[in-house]
Amino acid sequence: EKKIEGLKGILGSSGFTVVTHKIQNRDACQLIIDSKVVWSCNITTLQTGGGGKEDPLCLEAL
């Protein structure tokens, strides 16, 4: 999914290891650390392109 590429890019460039998994709710995007959801959003609200640097949601997740 192109919508999560920016999020993966900004987290990866900040030193995080990013692993993606499909979940039942196809519109959900969740960041999970130590089995806890620490951030989530509707995937349709993420912006495409820009490596996540221009997307306020990606910056919020970071």
N, C-alpha and C positions, 0 to 999 in steps of 0.2 A: 504494500500500500504506500503510495507516494506521500500521503499525508504525514506519515510518521518519520520520513527520511530526515526532515529538519530537526526533529526532536532527538533522533538517534545521533545525528551529526553533532549537535551542540553538547549532548551528554558525553559522547565519545571523545570529543576534543577537550573536554574538561577532565578526562582521566577515568571516567566511569566505563565499566564493561556493560554493554547493552545486549540483552538477549530478548528476543520477541517471541511471544506465544499467542496463538489465536485463543480467544475466549468466547463464551456464548453470546454476549452482547457485542455484536459486530461494530457498533458505534462508540464503544467505550475504549478509552486509552487510559491505562493505569501504570503508575510507577510503583513497583513493589520492592521493598527492602526488608530483609529478614522476615519474610512472610506477611508483612504489613503494607497495606496500601497507603503510601505517603503523599500521593498526588494523583488526581484523575481529571479527565475532561472528556467531552464529546469529541471524537476524532474528526468529525466534520467541521469543527471550529478551528482546527490547526491549518496554518497557511502552507501552501506548497512552494518549494524553492527557497533560496536564500540561506540554506544551511541552518535554519532555525534562529539565526541572529536577528532577524527582523520580526519574528513572531513573538508577541508579548506572552503567549501561553508557554512557549518553549523557555523563555527567560524566567517565567514564574516557576516552572518545573525545576530549573537549575538551582 
